[in-house]
Amino acid sequence: MRQRDRFIDGLRALAILGVVSGHWLVGALVATPAGGLRIDSPMRHLEWLHPATWFLQMLGLFFLVGGYTAAQGLRRARERGETDAHWVRRRLWRIGRPVVAAAVILAVALPVLSLAGLGAGTARTTVVLFLQPLWFMGVYAVITALTPYALKLDRIGGLRVVLACAAAVAVVDLLRFGPDVEPVAVGYLSVLPAWFFAYQLGVSWSAGRVGPRVAAGLLAGGLAVFVFLLVVADYPVSLVSVPGSVRSNSNPPSLMVPALAAMQAGAALLLRARIERVLRRPRVWAAVTVLNLSAMSVFCWHQVALVGVSEVARRFGTLPGLGDVPADGGWVVARLAWYPVLGLVLAGLVVLVRRFENAPIEPPVNRAARV
């Protein structure tokens, strides 16, 4: 059995924790007079909270690790005679199976819970919060399907392909925010290159192209672009969408996304030895292992856990950090205090559904591989 790479698993776990913690922080569910829950966000009320998204938006690390592991996996599959197409199908099924399972379970459970007294508003909120993060799954699936071509591009262009992705996003940003502003829809042309940047960087990393000097360049270059966009180009501070805001760094993604991904990747690689020392601690490694084995299930169910806890709390009145309007720092402190409860509920949900993520996948087809 192949030994797990602690550093890779640690980065993936960190990325998932960032996503979950970020969603729980920026997503508020406010009790309504009709007895339901409506969606609000402290990002709408608390501008000073926006810089926190610089540390919680870690999807760049997730795509980096995804590119690295996919490239390694495809190379091994080719060595044992598996076709690229079959490897892609297996990979996509592994990614999509927890999503399909969650959708089916919710489709059955919500009508039953509605008959048992769950308000229509809360049911709608559950569906919306479940669906909202799935854009990420769709983009990740598309990019994963392009892995054979990512390996070919890396052989041809190396790190120049990574830079080309960032350049493509910069061109789209110029169309969005430049002197001749194009329609907002133009910004969605950057969705693929913005996220492919980190994935392709992971592919190059797996090929041995990202050493300490490149990592330092990623950190310095990403930081320089990040500061320039904030200070000179007047980009939004928040890395997530702010309700009511005209401009966004995430929907569609701006150049801030690959800049942050470059910073995170560079910092992580430069700190690899220290991170690995931390991961050698038995308790830390055990937690990282468990989280990696259920990463997609955690992603699918963390918002449902928030709705469940908020709905139960609503029945006891408006509790700080759950059913009240997120309009001050007290709400933030109270919400953070609820994290252990949210984590326990999420863990319970994952235990119930983890079989859908970790069940065996069909064996590979023994045919020649090539794209």
KAMO-V76301 format. One record per helix or strand. SS is the DSSP state (hx for helix, st for strand). FROM is the first residue (numbers start at 0). LEN is the number of residues. Records with the same first field share a line. If there is no record, write none. Layout:
# KAMO-V76301
SS=FROM-LEN / FROM-LEN
This chain:
# KAMO-V76301
hx=5-21 / 41-4 / 46-10 / 58-21 / 83-32 / 119-13 / 133-12 / 146-11 / 158-19 / 183-23 / 211-20 / 254-16 / 271-8 / 281-12 / 294-20 / 328-9 / 338-15 / 354-4
st=27-4 / 36-4 / 81-1 / 249-1 / 252-1 / 365-1
